[in-house]
């Protein structure tokens, strides 16, 4: 199965956002990041490693954790996209 990048549009009165996630077959991990390049690199890595689609939720969880630590290490607040996802939706992984 091939891993691909998916998009989720978040529309609000204050700001519209596009969040990117990864799909493999019928499984989607949506809203992982607003950084399309980082999500594309993740999908490419999954394809290179030939990961099974059943590993997608674990991969998504690790990606979110890594992104959070990177922001903490840089002394930054969480990104607006990550805050929005955590407060409103949480990253979604499922069929």
N, C-alpha and C positions, 0 to 999 in steps of 0.2 A: 504494500500500500504506500501511496505517496503522501507526504505531509505538505500541506499548502497553507498559505496565509488567508485568514478570513477577516472581514470588517464588521464592526458594530457601530452604528451611528447613535449617539446620545444627543437628543434634542432637548433644550431647555430654554427658558425665557432669557437667562443670562448669557449662556454660551453653548454653542454646538461643538461637539467633539467627535472624533473618529478614534475608536480603539481597535487594536489589531489582536488577533488570536491565531491559533493553529488548528487545522482540521486534518483528520486522517480517516478516510472512509466515512462512516456515519457518526464518528465521534468528533466533537468540537470542544475546544477550550477557548471560549470567547472572552474578549475584554482583558487581555493580559497586559497590554501596554499601549500608550499613544506613540511609542517609538517603532515605526514600521520597520526600520532597518534592523533593530534588535530582534524583532519577531521573525523577520525573514531569515536572519542568521540562525535562529533557533530551529525553524523548519528545515533549513538546509542541513544543519547538524543532525537532526533526526533522520533525514534521508540518507546522509552519509553513513550513519551508524546502523541503518536499516532496522530501526526500532519497530516493534509491533505496535499496532494501533491501541492495544490495551495498555500500553505504557504512557499514553498521552496525558492522562490526568496527573500522574506522578511527575512527568516532565514539566507540565504547567505549574504545578505546585513548587517545584524546585526553581523554576524561572522567576516566579513572583518573589520567592524568598531571597534569591540572589539580587534581584533588582532593589528590594527593600534594604538589604545590607549595603549595597553600593551607595544608595542615597544617604544612609546613616554614616557611612565611612567618610563621605564627602561633607558631612555636617549640614546636609540639606534636609528640608522637610520632605515628606512624601510628595510625589508629583500630584498635580491636580487630578489626573486621570486615575491614579491609584486611590486617592482619597475618595473620589466619586464612586469608584467601583466598590470599595470597601463599605462605604456608608449606604449606598443605594442598592447595589446588586451583588457584590462579591463576584469574583471571577467565576464564570460558569463553565463547568466541564460536564459534558454528557452527550447523550444521543439526541 
